[in-house]
Amino acid sequence: MTGEVPSKKEMIKNAAIKSFAKSGYYHCRISDIAREARVAHGLIYHYFSSKEDVLLYIFQSAWNNLLEYVNSIEQGKGDPLGKIEAVMEFMFKSFKNNMELMKILIMDIPRSDKFYNRENQELYNSVFMHIANIIGDGQQKSIFKDDMSPMVVSHILLGVVDSIIRQYVYNSYFEWENIAIGSIINQTTGVLFHGIRR
């Protein structure tokens, strides 16, 4: 519902995103999150057993949001290439609209041992599977070459997106206004689906 007041758990999550992005996950304390959220220190432990659980909840929330969008694109109407472009646009715009979140997803989440448990890896890989389904649909419709694994193409595609976003996360001098999302998408899909040969 539009205008709905965030739950306490969501308030803590949003405060943690700001705190982790500002101080770094390892330097941030639960008390820092509580202060940012303007809640009692003990309330955080009502929802989360540890700082790492807060971190993983951030990942799970963000990735479920991406998964929901990718699934809606996969199930919707449109040509496979247009669907791929829509997914890429969503990811780049998500970075533009919430750079703090992207910084945590790229720099902090992979350092958590719990990120690599079965549940989180199944969630992580589900996005690649949905994109692979879009690629496979394009192969069946003779839009894409059929001698490539859809899953390999999915990893190549998301690897490119991740690498580009990672560059801007690490580059503190970067100004977002200097980049055009449409241009990046066109160049990426152009190289991926047509190559760089003349």
C-alpha positions as CSV (number, residue, x, y, z in Angstrom):
1,M,0.0,0.0,0.0
2,T,1.4,3.4,-1.0
3,G,2.3,5.5,2.0
4,E,2.3,2.6,4.4
5,V,4.5,3.1,7.5
6,P,7.5,0.7,7.4
7,S,7.5,-2.0,10.0
8,K,10.1,-1.9,12.8
9,K,12.0,-4.7,11.0
10,E,12.1,-2.6,7.8
11,M,13.1,0.5,9.7
12,I,16.0,-1.5,11.2
13,K,17.0,-2.8,7.8
14,N,17.0,0.6,6.2
15,A,19.0,2.0,9.1
16,A,21.5,-0.8,8.8
17,I,22.0,-0.1,5.1
18,K,22.9,3.5,5.9
19,S,25.1,2.5,8.8
20,F,26.9,-0.3,6.9
21,A,27.5,1.9,3.9
22,K,28.8,4.8,6.0
23,S,31.1,2.9,8.4
24,G,31.6,-0.5,6.7
25,Y,30.0,-3.7,7.9
26,Y,32.9,-4.7,10.1
27,H,33.3,-1.4,11.8
28,C,29.6,-0.9,12.4
29,R,28.0,-1.9,15.7
30,I,24.5,-2.9,16.6
31,S,24.3,0.3,18.6
32,D,25.1,2.3,15.5
33,I,22.1,0.7,13.7
34,A,19.9,1.4,16.7
35,R,20.9,5.0,16.8
36,E,20.3,5.4,13.1
37,A,16.9,3.7,13.4
38,R,16.0,5.6,16.6
39,V,15.1,2.5,18.4
40,A,16.2,0.8,21.6
41,H,19.4,-1.3,21.3
42,G,17.5,-4.4,22.5
43,L,14.7,-4.1,20.0
44,I,17.1,-5.1,17.2
45,Y,17.7,-8.4,18.9
46,H,14.0,-9.0,19.0
47,Y,14.1,-9.2,15.2
48,F,17.7,-10.3,14.5
49,S,20.0,-12.6,16.4
50,S,23.2,-10.9,15.2
51,K,24.6,-8.2,13.0
52,E,25.3,-10.8,10.3
53,D,21.6,-11.8,10.3
54,V,20.7,-8.1,9.6
55,L,23.2,-8.2,6.7
56,L,21.7,-11.3,5.2
57,Y,18.2,-9.9,5.6
58,I,19.3,-7.0,3.5
59,F,20.5,-9.4,0.8
60,Q,17.3,-11.5,1.0
61,S,15.0,-8.5,0.7
62,A,16.9,-7.0,-2.2
63,W,17.3,-10.3,-4.1
64,N,13.7,-11.3,-3.6
65,N,12.7,-7.9,-5.0
66,L,14.9,-8.5,-8.1
67,L,13.6,-12.0,-8.4
68,E,10.0,-10.8,-8.3
69,Y,10.8,-8.3,-11.1
70,V,12.7,-10.8,-13.3
71,N,9.9,-13.4,-12.9
72,S,7.3,-10.8,-13.9
73,I,9.4,-9.9,-17.0
74,E,9.9,-13.6,-17.9
75,Q,6.2,-14.3,-17.6
76,G,5.1,-11.1,-19.4
77,K,4.7,-10.4,-23.1
78,G,7.5,-9.1,-25.3
79,D,10.4,-10.4,-27.2
80,P,13.3,-12.1,-25.4
81,L,15.9,-9.4,-26.2
82,G,13.5,-6.7,-24.9
83,K,13.1,-8.7,-21.7
84,I,16.9,-8.9,-21.2
85,E,17.1,-5.2,-21.8
86,A,14.4,-4.6,-19.2
87,V,16.2,-6.6,-16.6
88,M,19.4,-4.8,-17.2
89,E,17.7,-1.4,-17.0
90,F,16.1,-2.4,-13.7
91,M,19.4,-3.4,-12.2
92,F,21.2,-0.2,-13.3
93,K,18.4,2.0,-12.1
94,S,18.3,0.1,-8.8
95,F,22.0,1.0,-8.4
96,K,21.3,4.6,-9.4
97,N,18.4,4.9,-6.9
98,N,20.1,3.1,-4.0
99,M,23.9,3.2,-4.2
100,E,24.3,2.5,-0.5
101,L,22.4,-0.8,-0.9
102,M,24.4,-1.8,-4.0
103,K,27.6,-1.1,-2.1
104,I,26.6,-3.5,0.6
105,L,25.5,-6.2,-1.8
106,I,28.8,-6.1,-3.7
107,M,31.3,-5.5,-0.9
108,D,29.8,-7.0,2.3
109,I,27.4,-9.8,1.4
110,P,30.0,-12.1,-0.3
111,R,32.2,-11.9,2.8
112,S,29.5,-13.5,5.0
113,D,29.9,-17.3,5.4
114,K,26.1,-17.7,5.8
115,F,25.7,-16.2,2.3
116,Y,27.0,-19.5,0.9
117,N,24.5,-21.8,2.7
118,R,22.1,-23.7,0.6
119,E,19.1,-21.4,1.2
120,N,20.8,-18.2,0.2
121,Q,22.6,-19.8,-2.7
122,E,19.3,-21.1,-4.1
123,L,17.8,-17.6,-3.8
124,Y,20.9,-16.1,-5.5
125,N,20.9,-18.6,-8.3
126,S,17.2,-18.3,-9.0
127,V,17.7,-15.0,-10.7
128,F,20.2,-16.6,-13.1
129,M,17.8,-19.4,-13.8
130,H,15.0,-17.0,-14.8
131,I,17.3,-15.1,-17.1
132,A,18.4,-18.4,-18.6
133,N,14.8,-19.2,-19.2
134,I,14.4,-16.0,-21.2
135,I,17.5,-16.9,-23.2
136,G,16.2,-20.4,-23.8
137,D,12.9,-18.9,-25.1
138,G,14.9,-16.8,-27.5
139,Q,16.7,-19.8,-28.8
140,Q,13.4,-21.7,-29.4
141,K,12.2,-18.7,-31.3
142,S,15.4,-18.6,-33.4
143,I,16.3,-15.2,-32.1
144,F,19.4,-16.4,-30.3
145,K,22.0,-19.0,-31.4
146,D,21.1,-22.4,-30.0
147,D,24.7,-23.7,-29.6
148,M,25.2,-21.8,-26.3
149,S,24.1,-22.8,-22.8
150,P,21.3,-20.4,-21.6
151,M,22.8,-20.6,-18.1
152,V,26.3,-19.7,-19.3
153,V,24.8,-16.7,-21.3
154,S,22.9,-15.7,-18.1
155,H,26.1,-15.7,-16.1
156,I,27.9,-13.7,-18.8
157,L,25.2,-11.1,-18.9
158,L,24.9,-10.6,-15.1
159,G,28.6,-10.7,-14.8
160,V,28.9,-7.7,-17.2
161,V,26.3,-5.8,-15.2
162,D,28.0,-6.7,-11.9
163,S,31.4,-5.6,-13.2
164,I,30.2,-2.3,-14.5
165,I,28.3,-1.5,-11.3
166,R,31.3,-2.7,-9.2
167,Q,33.5,-0.2,-11.0
168,Y,31.3,2.7,-9.8
169,V,31.0,1.3,-6.3
170,Y,34.8,1.2,-5.9
171,N,35.3,4.6,-7.6
172,S,34.5,7.2,-5.0
173,Y,35.1,10.0,-7.6
174,F,32.5,8.7,-10.0
175,E,29.6,11.0,-10.8
176,W,26.5,9.0,-11.9
177,E,25.4,11.7,-14.2
178,N,28.3,10.9,-16.5
179,I,26.8,7.6,-17.5
180,A,23.8,6.9,-19.8
181,I,22.0,3.7,-18.8
182,G,20.6,3.2,-22.4
183,S,24.0,3.4,-23.9
184,I,25.4,0.8,-21.5
185,I,22.6,-1.6,-22.2
186,N,22.9,-1.1,-26.0
187,Q,26.6,-1.7,-25.9
188,T,26.3,-4.7,-23.6
189,T,23.6,-6.5,-25.6
190,G,25.3,-5.5,-28.9
191,V,28.6,-7.2,-27.8
192,L,26.9,-10.2,-26.2
193,F,24.5,-10.9,-29.1
194,H,26.4,-9.6,-32.1
195,G,30.1,-9.6,-31.1
196,I,32.6,-6.9,-31.7
197,R,33.8,-7.9,-35.2
198,R,32.9,-5.6,-38.0
